[in-house]
Amino acid sequence: LPLTTQSTDGSLIGIHDTSSSIIRCYDGKITNGSLKFTLRCPSRTSGGADDTHHDDGAISKLLFASSSSSTPSYLVAQRNNSLLLFHLDRGVLAYTIDITRPSSSKKKKKQSSRKSSISAGDESNGVLCDVAAREGKLYVLVCYPSTSSEGDGSSGDKCRVFKYDLNSEGEKLEKKIKVGS
């Protein structure tokens, strides 16, 4: 089943066939669609060709990043706890952003003092909800699903908004806003 997304202004449609490493972007204003460009996802591992069929590094979500009225500047693809940020004007992978759940020292201390049945990998899975780009800034809304079954007081999913400066060399986290549950 392919993943699809459409830009907010309707100018682009992105389609990723989960069996390949190619994302195809079509002109959304033409009724029968016209291929505008393709983007290649980087290899998931440094291993051989057999690694392409493992689900551990599959793209799980696609979103165009733009302000509400402009043509998108970026396409964001989520792979596990990373966001692949493609610069559409240049047609390249511009940034890879880690969205692993930020851990607090309080939580680490609680977990180290008792046995936990939850693996650290399960606890840190973020889900990309929405993105927007404006004036060299990228805003990312990520939901961290609750995996706690221990009754430690944490309940419900947690959401965060991250603001990145894309004008610097590499992406730079400017602000992290805890939204709540």
C-alpha positions, 0 to 999 in steps of 0.5 A: 500500500503506497503512502500519499500526501498532498500539499495544502495548496494542492500543487503537489502530490507525493507518493511513496511505494513502500517497496522502493526507496523512491518518492514520486511527486506529481503536479496536483493541478493537472487532472491526470497527474504529471510527474514533476520530480522524484526523491530518493530515500537514503539506505536504511543501513550500510548492509547489502540489498537484502536490508531493503525488505525489512520493516525496521526502517520503512517510511511510515508517514509523508507530509509537505511542509509549507505555510498555509498559502504557499507552495511547499518548500520541504517534504518530510518523511518519517522513518522510525524516530527520524525525520527525513527533510527533503528540500524541494527546490534543490531535490535533495535530502537536506536534513535528518532530524531525530525525534526520539522522546526527550528523557528527563533525569527524574524519569530515568531515576525512577526507572533505574530504581525499579524493574520495568517491563517496557523497553526503552525503544518502545518508550521513545517512539514519536509519531509525526503529526504535522509540519510547517515551514516559514522563513527558514524555520521548521515547526514539527508536531510530534506525539509520543504515545503512552506506553506506561502500564506500571501506574507510575503517574504518567498517563495519556499521550504527550505532544511536543512542538519543535522549532528548528532553524534551517538557515544555520549549518545543519538543523538547529533546535531553537525551541521545544514546547511541551503541549501536554496530553 
